[in-house]
Amino acid sequence: MVVYYANALALFMHSSYREVLRCLLEGVQWLMDPSVALKVAGNSGISQARTRLGWEQLRQLHDEVVKPIAVTATKGAWYRTWRLVSLDGSTLNVADEKANEKAFGRPGASRGSSAFPQLRFVSLVESGAHVLFGTRMGAYATGENTLAKPVLGALCKGMLCLADRGFFGFQMWQQGLATGAQLLWRVKKNLRLPCEKRLADGSYLSHVYASEKDRRRHRHGITVRVIEYRLDGVAGAEPVYRLVTSILDAQQAPAEELAALYHERWEIETALDELKTHLRGARIVLRSKTPDLVRQEFYGLLMAHFAVRALMHEAALQADEDPDRLSFLHAVRVVRRELPTFHAIPPSGAQSVS
């Protein structure tokens, strides 16, 4: 019941702890004697129950359940035979408590520090279905690349992962390749990538190395394909954009297509906006008062987002529609309105719901 509650908190961020529990209990009263009036626990009792549960179980449930869901018929989820996913990070404000500040830290501001402590997280997002998966969180001072290392473990063969230039590095690239996924990452303009073989589509092959010593001796390098392009007529565009990809065969993925495809990376910004603005609520902070309950609330928030997105994906398939064309905010409102009338799903998962 407390696991359900941790997820429900994310759906009712504007409601009190007791009101969220009351809403949830109304949906499971059939498990008890319907004639017996339910007594809703107070805030202290709710916090004690959440503390007993802890947060590790929520992360374990998240890791087991929150996975890519697109099927062959899902529109916008694929490039040729590859499932499109993107890698990126963000932050969330948490309650202004001393314990939270000690655990997560605060970002700097023009005058001292920010109003709230913040946690940092990194996720993969399935572009077609906007599912955030493989997520890991840490203190604000934890670098995105540090968090990204375990996140990359959620990649697998058949995926094509897009990422911005801040994530590129020899070890990160090597780790991504080890998963069997294909990679398409932007790189910084000062990265040395001499042309070793020009391909018919204008891209070229080069090597990246772990160190300058390896570069000089031409050892332990990884072959990459480099794509350079411009965005003519686009205000604020940089002079040249450079991508590197592990897809070395230009016929499998022409440079022009990959250059256009890279901008699908912005799908993760839409998914993060859904999580932080439409589900959590603009200018709403995670309300838990202790670090462990913040972590629990965070993974509950991710699973609530996944549940809404899974329903939207199912609806899009039935309507033969692109999931991007459905309103996330409308879906959230429908779930909130209907949740008290749903029959509870027992932990065994044995009972189905229509």
C-alpha positions as MATLAB code, in Angstrom:
seq = 'MVVYYANALALFMHSSYREVLRCLLEGVQWLMDPSVALKVAGNSGISQARTRLGWEQLRQLHDEVVKPIAVTATKGAWYRTWRLVSLDGSTLNVADEKANEKAFGRPGASRGSSAFPQLRFVSLVESGAHVLFGTRMGAYATGENTLAKPVLGALCKGMLCLADRGFFGFQMWQQGLATGAQLLWRVKKNLRLPCEKRLADGSYLSHVYASEKDRRRHRHGITVRVIEYRLDGVAGAEPVYRLVTSILDAQQAPAEELAALYHERWEIETALDELKTHLRGARIVLRSKTPDLVRQEFYGLLMAHFAVRALMHEAALQADEDPDRLSFLHAVRVVRRELPTFHAIPPSGAQSVS';
ca = [
       0.000    0.000    0.000;
       2.830    2.399    0.798;
       4.438    1.626   -2.572;
       1.192    2.668   -4.254;
       1.155    5.746   -2.057;
       4.671    6.781   -3.110;
       3.484    6.729   -6.717;
       0.203    8.498   -5.955;
       2.083   11.378   -4.306;
       3.387   12.314   -7.735;
      -0.113   12.473   -9.206;
      -1.418   14.778   -6.475;
       1.460   17.154   -5.762;
      -0.963   19.939   -4.816;
      -2.831   17.791   -2.289;
      -1.920   17.139    1.342;
      -0.383   13.859    2.498;
      -3.655   12.804    4.131;
      -5.765   13.746    1.114;
      -3.577   11.630   -1.176;
      -3.946    8.667    1.188;
      -7.700    9.193    1.430;
      -7.968    9.209   -2.359;
      -5.990    5.997   -2.602;
      -7.891    4.226    0.179;
     -11.209    4.903   -1.526;
      -9.979    2.842   -4.443;
      -9.008   -0.170   -2.334;
     -11.838   -0.241    0.180;
     -13.272   -3.262   -1.627;
     -10.348   -5.282   -0.208;
     -11.777   -4.687    3.271;
     -15.288   -4.630    4.665;
     -17.032   -1.857    2.692;
     -19.290   -1.169    5.661;
     -16.339   -0.237    7.882;
     -15.379    3.417    7.759;
     -11.768    3.986    6.805;
      -9.554    5.869    9.228;
      -6.925    7.908    7.409;
      -3.551    8.059    9.158;
      -2.059   11.406   10.095;
       1.066   12.950    8.604;
       3.295   11.417   11.279;
       1.945    7.922   10.701;
       2.312    8.316    6.935;
       5.945    9.438    7.282;
       6.712    6.524    9.610;
       5.222    4.052    7.121;
       7.204    5.578    4.256;
      10.395    5.477    6.348;
       9.871    1.774    7.135;
       9.526    1.054    3.425;
      12.668    3.003    2.507;
      13.695    4.075   -0.974;
      15.775    1.171   -2.264;
      12.653   -0.895   -2.951;
      11.237    1.931   -5.069;
      14.422    2.110   -7.114;
      14.424   -1.666   -7.552;
      10.795   -1.581   -8.705;
      11.618    1.305  -11.044;
      14.545   -0.583  -12.573;
      12.451   -3.716  -13.121;
       9.319   -2.039  -14.476;
      10.317    1.151  -16.268;
      11.544   -0.002  -19.669;
      11.116    1.090  -23.298;
       7.619    0.201  -24.514;
       7.534    1.105  -28.215;
       6.537   -1.655  -30.605;
       7.045   -1.873  -34.361;
       3.821    0.055  -34.965;
       4.767    2.953  -32.652;
       5.177    6.059  -34.764;
       8.275    8.179  -34.245;
      10.087    5.527  -32.193;
      12.463    4.166  -34.811;
      15.177    5.096  -37.271;
      15.356    2.287  -39.784;
      15.843   -0.782  -37.564;
      17.037    1.079  -34.446;
      15.020    2.158  -31.416;
      15.757    5.837  -30.793;
      16.817    6.853  -27.286;
      18.523    9.972  -25.907;
      20.736   10.682  -22.899;
      20.498   13.831  -20.801;
      20.298   15.183  -17.259;
      18.401   17.718  -15.183;
      17.770   18.889  -11.614;
      14.844   19.065   -9.180;
      14.267   21.313   -6.180;
      13.727   19.549   -2.845;
      12.321   20.739    0.477;
      14.415   23.346    2.277;
      15.507   21.192    5.222;
      18.961   20.980    6.788;
      19.185   17.230    6.201;
      18.278   17.673    2.521;
      20.786   20.486    2.110;
      23.522   18.343    3.646;
      22.670   15.356    1.444;
      22.067   17.135   -1.878;
      23.591   20.613   -1.653;
      22.503   23.856   -3.277;
      23.502   25.498   -6.543;
      25.191   28.853   -6.394;
      23.323   32.069   -7.137;
      24.231   35.676   -7.881;
      23.757   36.454   -4.174;
      24.868   33.488   -2.122;
      22.963   30.284   -2.886;
      19.612   29.241   -4.315;
      16.388   29.097   -2.309;
      16.176   25.301   -2.344;
      18.556   22.332   -2.273;
      18.614   20.394   -5.527;
      19.199   16.842   -6.636;
      20.690   15.981  -10.008;
      19.618   13.082  -12.207;
      20.477   11.585  -15.592;
      18.079    9.548  -17.731;
      17.653    7.818  -21.025;
      14.433    8.609  -22.840;
      12.725    6.501  -25.471;
      12.066    9.131  -28.129;
       8.837    7.717  -29.505;
       7.075    7.007  -26.211;
       8.823    9.584  -23.951;
       9.631    6.901  -21.383;
      12.400    7.979  -18.993;
      14.359    4.846  -18.044;
      17.671    3.784  -16.510;
      17.554    6.908  -14.336;
      20.066    7.593  -11.594;
      20.106   10.475   -9.131;
      22.650   12.079   -6.811;
      23.656   15.281   -5.087;
      23.682   18.522   -7.046;
      27.492   18.546   -7.069;
      27.595   15.109   -8.711;
      28.604   15.509  -12.347;
      26.262   14.397  -15.115;
      28.987   12.181  -16.569;
      29.383   10.416  -13.210;
      25.658    9.656  -13.102;
      25.607    8.745  -16.791;
      27.978    5.799  -16.350;
      25.433    3.506  -14.638;
      22.655    4.915  -16.852;
      24.455    3.716  -19.986;
      24.039    0.179  -18.659;
      20.363    0.398  -19.632;
      21.303    0.538  -23.325;
      21.168   -2.661  -25.340;
      21.556   -3.989  -28.848;
      19.035   -2.563  -31.282;
      19.095    0.946  -29.785;
      20.554    4.108  -31.296;
      21.547    6.498  -28.517;
      21.802   10.266  -29.080;
      23.715   12.502  -26.669;
      25.040   16.047  -26.477;
      28.716   17.033  -26.562;
      29.053   17.236  -22.770;
      28.835   13.458  -22.476;
      31.478   12.532  -25.026;
      34.708   11.023  -23.775;
      36.739    7.959  -24.642;
      35.644    5.919  -21.612;
      31.987    6.916  -21.931;
      32.024    6.084  -25.641;
      33.706    2.753  -24.948;
      31.166    1.947  -22.245;
      28.278    2.786  -24.557;
      29.666    0.563  -27.303;
      30.051   -2.346  -24.873;
      26.255   -2.486  -24.458;
      25.800   -3.397  -28.132;
      23.886   -0.186  -28.874;
      24.802    2.189  -31.695;
      25.787    5.746  -30.746;
      25.306    9.175  -32.336;
      26.816   11.874  -30.129;
      27.749   15.461  -30.729;
      31.373   16.370  -29.942;
      33.190   19.586  -29.078;
      34.727   21.513  -31.939;
      38.243   21.323  -30.464;
      38.328   17.502  -30.444;
      41.035   16.270  -32.804;
      39.408   14.102  -35.465;
      41.653   14.026  -38.554;
      40.113   12.644  -41.733;
      41.517    9.168  -42.396;
      39.060    8.058  -45.077;
      36.429   10.151  -46.844;
      33.135    8.367  -47.539;
      30.723    8.878  -50.434;
      28.146   10.783  -48.352;
      30.684   13.386  -47.200;
      31.324   11.875  -43.760;
      34.726   10.437  -42.915;
      36.380    7.864  -40.668;
      38.711    8.795  -37.824;
      39.896    7.453  -34.460;
      39.471    8.541  -30.846;
      42.012    7.656  -28.164;
      42.132    7.429  -24.391;
      45.274    9.565  -24.151;
      47.633   11.697  -26.200;
      50.290    9.020  -25.793;
      48.015    6.438  -27.416;
      47.249    8.923  -30.193;
      50.933    9.459  -30.988;
      51.538    5.723  -31.112;
      48.255    4.983  -32.916;
      47.294    2.286  -30.437;
      44.070    1.294  -28.660;
      42.028    3.686  -30.781;
      38.323    3.324  -31.566;
      37.151    3.968  -35.111;
      34.386    6.548  -35.423;
      32.557    8.107  -38.322;
      32.479   11.901  -38.302;
      29.626   13.981  -39.711;
      29.974   17.742  -40.101;
      27.106   19.987  -41.195;
      25.692   23.507  -41.079;
      22.210   24.845  -40.391;
      21.870   27.525  -43.021;
      19.244   30.179  -42.419;
      18.732   29.229  -38.764;
      19.120   32.147  -36.356;
      21.711   31.533  -33.660;
      23.085   28.410  -35.324;
      26.753   27.588  -34.822;
      29.106   27.696  -37.824;
      29.628   23.929  -37.879;
      28.113   20.995  -35.996;
      30.101   17.783  -35.545;
      28.696   14.370  -34.728;
      30.445   11.063  -34.268;
      28.705    7.746  -34.736;
      29.506    4.093  -34.304;
      27.610    3.300  -37.525;
      30.581    3.169  -39.863;
      28.718    2.102  -43.016;
      27.344    5.188  -44.775;
      24.822    3.085  -46.662;
      23.267    1.885  -43.404;
      22.794    5.450  -42.194;
      23.596    8.311  -44.605;
      25.146   11.444  -43.122;
      22.264   13.701  -44.168;
      19.758   11.469  -42.377;
      21.843   11.284  -39.192;
      22.322   15.059  -39.130;
      18.539   15.507  -39.294;
      17.990   12.678  -36.810;
      20.252   14.192  -34.150;
      17.694   16.866  -33.416;
      15.373   14.115  -32.147;
      17.540   14.419  -29.039;
      15.315   17.314  -28.013;
      12.549   14.796  -27.334;
      14.156   14.292  -23.940;
      13.561   17.964  -23.150;
       9.856   17.412  -23.773;
       9.841   14.353  -21.512;
      11.655   16.270  -18.750;
       9.147   19.109  -19.079;
       6.320   16.600  -18.653;
       7.964   15.285  -15.496;
       8.904   18.615  -13.953;
       6.082   20.925  -15.067;
       2.945   19.013  -16.016;
       3.177   16.142  -13.516;
       5.062   17.666  -10.598;
       3.780   21.189  -11.263;
       5.631   24.397  -12.059;
       7.533   25.873   -9.105;
       6.583   22.857   -6.943;
       9.389   21.264   -4.908;
       9.625   17.641   -3.813;
       8.063   17.876   -0.371;
       9.771   15.078    1.542;
      11.700   16.281    4.588;
      14.484   13.683    4.743;
      16.978   12.553    2.079;
      15.753    8.944    1.981;
      12.145   10.043    1.534;
      13.261   12.483   -1.178;
      14.820    9.547   -3.018;
      11.644    7.517   -2.521;
       9.501   10.380   -3.794;
      11.789   10.852   -6.791;
      11.438    7.263   -7.980;
       7.697    7.408   -7.293;
       7.558   10.464   -9.560;
       9.370    8.597  -12.338;
       7.042    5.605  -12.088;
       3.963    7.822  -12.137;
       5.282    9.459  -15.322;
       5.880    6.025  -16.810;
       2.350    4.876  -15.934;
       0.811    7.894  -17.665;
       3.039    7.492  -20.696;
       2.233    3.769  -20.956;
      -1.491    4.585  -21.042;
      -0.887    7.229  -23.689;
       1.140    4.774  -25.765;
      -1.669    2.230  -25.598;
      -4.208    4.855  -26.643;
      -1.996    6.016  -29.518;
      -1.680    2.461  -30.846;
      -5.451    1.962  -30.750;
      -5.967    5.232  -32.634;
      -3.055    4.619  -35.045;
      -1.610    7.937  -33.884;
       1.813    9.291  -32.974;
       2.090    9.433  -29.137;
       3.598   12.931  -29.533;
       0.221   14.193  -30.755;
      -1.541   13.260  -27.518;
      -1.709   15.707  -24.604;
       0.272   14.598  -21.579;
      -1.489   17.127  -19.345;
      -4.900   15.847  -20.423;
      -3.789   12.271  -19.698;
      -2.653   13.276  -16.199;
      -6.003   14.934  -15.526;
      -7.874   11.830  -16.646;
      -5.790    9.578  -14.380;
      -6.297   11.895  -11.410;
     -10.024   11.998  -11.979;
     -10.434    8.247  -12.415;
      -7.941    6.932   -9.854;
     -10.400    6.717   -6.912;
     -12.762    4.557   -9.006;
     -10.107    2.043  -10.086;
     -10.006   -1.310   -8.337;
      -6.652   -1.797   -6.687;
      -4.120   -4.077   -8.296;
      -2.917   -6.541   -5.638;
       0.872   -6.854   -5.195;
       0.774  -10.303   -6.800;
      -0.457   -8.730  -10.025;
      -2.868  -11.659  -10.366;
      -5.946   -9.512  -10.906;
      -6.327   -7.634  -14.168;
      -8.199   -4.385  -14.613;
     -10.305   -3.395  -17.557;
];
